[in-house]
């Protein structure tokens, strides 16, 4: 490549905050999956909701760090749901109900708060084993 090609070639655009947040949540979800029995999760919707609440807590924490608004945060969560859960399209329409449950139901709220805490320790304090706590929590509740 000649000198002009190097000087004038387009540089790839940096990822948006939403894309960056989604990438980090993907890594976090992969780390939490190691401690979760996927078959068990598939049989019990209540456990699925707890896992969703846990990850929503992480998403909210990260969204605050990136300054994402409510709509952007919801977008990251919907992408997470579509990636990690096989939900019929009719279910994804009730996301606002699901989020309401995360805040109103004590067990789900507990998982949401724990998700934020575990994510913070994993992401900021480099506690690589912290995401495994999700599996332990699912055995207790």
C-alpha positions, 0 to 999 in steps of 0.5 A: 500500500502506498503512503496515500493509502495509509494516510487517507484510508477510512479508520473503523469507527469506534463502537458506540456505548450501547455496542460496547456495553453489549459486548461486556454483558456478553462476556459477563453472561459467558462467565456466569453460564459456567455455574448454571445448569442450562437444562435445569434453567430450561425446565423452571421459568422462575429460575429463568426470571431470576437469571434475567433479573441477575443480568438486568442488574448488571446491565443497569449498573453498566448503563449507569457507567456509560450514561445510557438512558432508559430506552438504551438500557432496555435495548441492551436488555432485549438484545441479551434476552434474544441472545440467551433465551429462546422466547417466543415473540409474544413473550418479548413484548412483555418486557416492561412487565418482566422488569416490573417483576424484577423490582416488585418480587422480593426474590427477583429483586434480590437477584437483580441487586446481586447481579449489579454487585457481582458485575461490579466486582467482576468488571472493576475489581477483576474478581474472575470467579464472582460470576459463578455466584449465580449458580450457587444462588440458583441452588439456594432459591 
